[in-house]
Structure formats: C-alpha cells, structure tokens
C-alpha cells in the first residue's frame, strides 16, 4: 500500500488529481483481457519519436535489460489467476519492448509454452508481438509459426519517409530490413504469424503514397497511429494548417472507403462502427473501457506505456507481480479513469457533440500540466473534423443505398 500511495502522491504533484470527487475505491471491475509483457528494455533502433526513449519517462534505464524467468512466471501466474477469477474465455498476451525480438528465440519459445500451460482449460490464449521488424528472419518466422505467435510490424510508409525517423543508432535506415521481414511474413506458409503493420502518421508525407506502400505488404490489418503528444509537448503542425492530421487521414479514408474490398484499418473501422452506433476496439476513438495492463521487466504492474509521453511515472501504480494481484491494479485510480467513460472526461468534451464518436481521444493525448488528463485531446480539432467527415460519408452512402432499395422494392 505504501508504494501505491507514494505513486499517487507523485501523480498529484505532477498534476492535480482530476478524479478526486469520484468513488474509485472499488474499481469498476472490467477485467484485464490483454497483458503486455515488456520482455526486453532495449531497442536496436533509435526512432526519433519513440515515446519510451525520447519522452519524459526514462525509467527504462533503471530496469533489468531482459525480463527474468522469475518475473515471467509470476506475471503469467497473476494473469491466469485473474482469468480464473473473472471467468475469461479468451486472453491476449503481447510481447513488447524495447524490441521484443532481442529477447531471443529460445526465450520466446519457452514463454509461449509457459503461457499456454499457465491458463485453465477452456481459456484461449492468443500470443502476439509488436516488433520493428529488423530481426524478422526465416528462423524467427518459423518459430513464430510453430508457437502460434502473431506479429505486428512497425513501418512508416515509403522507404524515404520510414528511414527519416526509424534509424539505427549510427544513422542507417531500417526500411530494407523491415521490407525483407514483411516479405517473409507475407508468404502463404507464414501468414498465420502475420498480424499486420502499424504506421505512425506523418503529416509532411504523401498519405496516398504511404497507403499504397502499406497495402503492398499485403497486411491482414493496418493501424494508423497519431504521434504520442500532449498539450505540454504538442505535435508538429505545418504553418497555416489547422487540422493537418485530419487532412492526412481524409485522403486515405476516402480512397479506402471507395475500394470494393478495403483492408482492415482499425482507426477507420472504429470510426465507421461508432457512427453506426457501435463501439471501438482501439484506444484512439470511442469510450470503450481499457482492458490492458502492462508488466515491466522488473515485475512492476503499470498502465499502458503510451503514458510515458506525458511525465515521468505516469504509468506507475506502485504494484508488482510478486506482491499484488491484477485486481489490485483494477482499483488504481489511473486505470479506473480509463474504464469509466464519460465520467473521466473534461467539461469541454462533455459539451461537444462529437464526444460520442471521439470519446475524448487517446487518454495519453489529453495530458496538460495543471489539469492532468482531464482535458480534451491535443488532437481535438483534428478528431472533430475527422469524425464529422466519416459521419457525412457514411450517412451519404446509407441514403444512396436506401434510395436504391426503394427503387427496387416499391412501397406498398
């Protein structure tokens, strides 16, 4: 308890705690369905926008380079216990870093075996990984296929655009190595291990060129991620453009929406689902409660590490897998705030008609010193324009389809 209270005090000093008036003591009981294991703290790239190494929180320096088997087993045990307690029929374990492939093939194989052995019969364990793709070679892909591990690969569009940001420590670009890995994953015998690609939006690039490069890799799914930024460290915007991120997304959305068999793009799928009255699966839009928890290489239980872009210690809960179960994390105020929907939004968000669609935006993007995360997204203007654009396109499409149906099936 002392550790958690110390963490709470650090949050309060960083920004006045915005949820003091809410009853958070019991949590809201939305169980964790995804566990992120930070199996390796270092990376073989030095991407200039990385929220782990280039932003406010530098706690990676103080943690073990590699997750030990002891921490691994304790984390898996806690997650399995959580699944039993809440009767979960499916869970997901995501290997992350740093660069998780630095963990090594043998350790990855042992982790996969330990993960599936830890959970009760009847609970489906899905294993995944997010990698920069540089170490994706034939032996690694064979291991991933053998152990049923699906990988998402980070690639930022065309070679020149990718290599501007995603470089090795000595300044060399990584696109060629990533493209070789994606070619391997795209082969018929390996596609079971291919989850998709993740691209960070860069508004000084050609969106259609980026999209065409991404679909050339034939990914099962695409994630488009707004750069992690906040009011204290705002995203770069070209002079004279009020909503450049929305404009960039429009260009791809309109092309994607016209295609007869468009690829899955989670941001777009979520936007359309929300406009039609459904819910979102991702964190960038909507008000779906977060069911993700992170275990660091030293066993610390934390919130999603995108919050590292806000301030040092923003992810911390004061809990660890040796002393605390995951239900204790469900009672952490920061995690509760990501599960209570509208109750965690600013008055400005609550008075906005777009809130049902954008949901206040990504939690990490709301941070502002003095108000904490009780603020609109730093991408607020872009999100409003983007969801309005999607709403108009979908509404027009529905009207057209309804008119065509009336012509084919006369009333009466």
N, C-alpha and C positions, 0 to 999 in steps of 0.2 A: 504493500500500500504506500509506503514511503516513497518508493520510486515513482509511482504513478502521480502522487501529489507533487513531487518535485517537477515532473514533466508539466503538470497542469500549471504550476506557478510560472514556468518558463514561457508557456503559451500566453499566459495573462500579461506577462511583461512585454512580450513581443507585440501583442495587440490585445486590447480589452476583450475578454471572452464574450462573444456575442449572444450566447445561448443561456445566460445566467438565469433568465426567468422561466426556463423550461424545465420540466421534471425529466431529468435524464438518468436518474439513479438506476432504474430497472432496465434501461435499454429498450429497444423495440422488438428484439427477438427475431429479426430477419437473419437467418443463419448464413454463415460464410459457405459459399459453394466453390470458391476458387482460392487456392493457396499459391502465392508467388514465393518461390524459394530463390534467394539470392546466393546461388551456389559459387559464384566467383566475383570478387570485388574489383578486379582489374579488367582492362579492355585492351585489345590490340589495335584499336583506332583512337583517334583524338578528334572527334567531331566537335566543331566549334560551338554548336548549340546544345550540347549534351547537358541535361538537367542534373545528372549525377555528378559530373566532374567540373562543369563550368558555371554552376549556380551557387546559391548561398550556402547550402548544406554540404560540408566537406567531411561528414562522419565516416565515409568510406576509408579514409586514411587511418582511422583508429581501429578498424575491424580486421579480423583474420582475412587473409587473401582468399582462402578456399574454405568452404563450409566443411566442417569435420563430419565424419560418420556419426558421431555422438549427437551433434546438432541435427543432422538429417533425420536420424531415427526418432529423436524427441519431437521434431516438428511433424513428422508423418504420424506419430502416435497421437499427438494432440488433435490433428485434423481427423484422424479415424475416429477418435473418441467423440469429436464434435458431430461427425456424420451419424454415428450410432444414436447419440442423444436426440438429434433432430430428425431422425428417420430419413436421411437423404438417400436418394436412389442413384444420384449421379453427382460426381465432383470432378473438378479440374485442378491439376497441378501444373503450374507453369514455371519452367526454369528460366532464370533471368540473371542479369549481372549489372555492371560489367558486361563481359562477354561469356555466356554460359558454356560455349564450346571449349573454352580454356579449362573447364572442369575435367575434360579428358574422357575418352571413350569408355574406359573401364569403369570410372566412377559413375558415368551416366547410365551404363548398363546396370550396375548394382543398385542405383537409385530407382530405376524403373522397376526392377524386381522387388525391392523393398516396399515401394509404394503400393503395388498391387497386392502384396502379401499382407499389408497392414490393415486393409479395409475389409469389412464384413461381406459375406456372400450377399449378392443382391444389390451391391453398390458398384455402379460402373465408374471406373477410374480412368479419366481421359488425361493423357500426358501431352504437354505442349512445351514450346520453347520459343523465345524471341531472340534472334541472332542477327549480327551484322553480315553474316553470310561468307565472310572471308575464309573461314576454316571448313566450309561445306565441301568435302571431297568425297570420292567414291567409298572409302571405308566408313566414313562417318555416316553417309546416307544409308549404307547397308545396315549399320547398327540402328539407325532411327527407324527404318522399315521393320527390322526384326523385333524391336521393342514397342512398336506402335506409338512412336513419339512424332507429333506433327509440329512442323516448324514454320514460324512466320519470319520473313527476311526483310530487313530494313533496306530500302533502296529509294533514292530520291530522284527518280525520273531518269532523264538522259545522262550520258556519261559526263559531259562537261558540267552539268548542274550538280550531279551527285558528287563529283570529285572536288568541287569548290568547298564543300563542307565536311565530307566523310573521308578523311585522310588518315594515313598512318602518322606516327609521331614524327617521322622525318619528312613529312610533307607530301608523300606519294599518294595518288588517288587510289581508291579501292574498287572502282566500278568493274574493272576487268575480272577481278577475283570473284566479286559478287555475281556477275553475269555467268561465270563458269558454274558456280554453285547452283544458280537458278536453272541452268540448262540441265544439270543432273536431276534436280528435283522434278523437273517437268517431264522427264521420261516416263513412259507408261508404267514401268515396273517400280517406279519410285513415288508416284503421285500420292500414294497413301500417306506419305510423310510430309506432303506439301500443304501447309495451311493457307499461305497467301503472302502478300507483300504489304509493307507499311511504308508510307511516304509522308514526310513532313512537308507541309505546304510552304512554298517559297514564292512570294508574290512578284519577285523580279525575274521569274522564269515563264516560259510559254506553257500555259496549262494544257493545251491540246497536245503539244509535243511530249509533255510529261505523261499524260494519259496514254498516248499511243505507245510509249516505251514500256509503261507498266503492263498494258494488256499484251504486249509482245512476249512477255514472260509467261503468259497463259496461267495466271494465278487462279486458284479456286476462289479467292476473295481479295479485296483491296481495302486497306484502311488509309484514309487521308486524315492526318493529324495536324491540327493547328499548333504552331510552336508554343511550348510552355512559356507563358509570360504572365505578368500581373500588372497592377496599377503602379507599383513601385519600379518595376522593370518592364515597361511596355514593349510590345512587338514593334519591329521596324515597319514603318509605313512610308511609301513614296510620297514626296511632297505634292500637295494638291489633290490627293485621293482620300476620300473619307472612309470608304469601305473596300479597300483593295482585296481583302481576304474573301469577302462575299463575291466580288467580281471574278476572282480566280476560280472559285468554286462554281459560279454560274456557268462558266464556259464549259467545264467538264460535265456538269449536271445536264445541261441542255443536249449535249452530244450523247451522253449516256442514256437519257430518258427516251431519245428517239430510236435507239437501237432495238432491233427485234428480240435479241437475246443478250441483254446487258450483263456484264459481270457483276458479282455481288460487291457493292461498295457500302460498307456499314454505315457511314455517315449519311449517305443518300437513302439507303433502305430505312434507317431510323427516321429521317425527316419525312419520308412518304408515309410511313406507318403512323407517325404522330399526327400528321394532317388528316389521316383517315380514322383517327380516334383510337389508335393502338398505342403501344408502348415502345420504348427504345431499348436496345440491348447494350449500347455503348455508353460512355461517360460524357460525351460532348453535347448531347441534347437530352431533353426529357427529364423526368423526375423519378425514374426507377431507382429503388434503393440499391446502394452498393453492397455487393456480397463478396468482396475481395479483401483478403488480408495478406500481409507480407511477413515473411520471416527472414531476417538478415543473416549473414554468415556467422554471426556470434550468437544467434538464437533469439535476438530481440524481436518482439512482435510489433509490427508497425502498420501504419496506414499506407495507402498506395504511394509509391515514391515519386510520383509527379509533384507531390507537395514539397519536395526538396527544392523546387524552383522558387518557393515563397521565402522561407527563412530557415536558419539552422535549427533543427529539432522539430520542424513542423510535422514530421511523420511519426514522431515518437509517442509511445503510450506508457512507457515505464514498465512494461510487461515483458516476460520472456518465456520460452517454451519449457524451461526447467522448473519454473515456479508457478506458472499460470496456465489455465486452460483457455481455449479460444472464446468461451462465453464471457470471460472477464474482459476480453477486447471488445465484445459487443456492447459493453457498458461504458467504454471510453467515450467521452463527450465528442471528440473529433469524428469518431466512426458513427456515433448516433446521428450527428449532424448530417452525415451523408446518407442517412436512411429515413429521415423524417420529412422529406419532400419539401412542400411549400413552407413548413414551419421554420426551415433553415434559410429562407430567402429574405433579402432586403425588402423594405417597403417599396423601393423603386421598382424592383422586379415584380412584386405582387400587384402593383397598379398597372403593369404593362400587359396588353392583350396577347403578346407573343409568348408569355410565360408558359402557357400550356404546351408549347412546342419546344422552345429552347430550354426550359427548366432552369434558367439562370446560367446555363453554360457549364463548362467543366469547372468543378469545385476549385481546382488549383488556380484557375484563371481569375478567380474573384478576389484574391488577396489584395488588401490595401492596408498599409500601416495606419493604425488608429481605429480601424473597424474590423480588422481580421478578415474573415471570409464572408462577412455579412455585407457584401457589395455585389453589384452586377458584374458579369464577366468583363474583362478588359476588351473583349471582342463583342461587346453588347451591340454596337451599331451594325457590325457585320452580320451577327446572328439574326437580328431583326429583319434585315434586308434579305438574307438568305432564306429564312423560313417563309417570308412573305412570297418570295419568288417561287418556291416549291409549292406553296398553297395555291398560287394562281395557276401554275402549270397543271397541277393535279385536278383542280376544280374545272379548268377548261376542258381537260381530257374527259372528265366524267360527264360534263354537259354534252360533249360531242358524242360520246357513247350512248348517252340516254336518248339523244335525238335520233341516232341511227336505229336504236332499238324500237322507238316509236314508229319509225317508218316501216320497219319490218313486221311489227306486231301492232296493227291499228287498235286503238282503244275501242271497247265495246264489242 
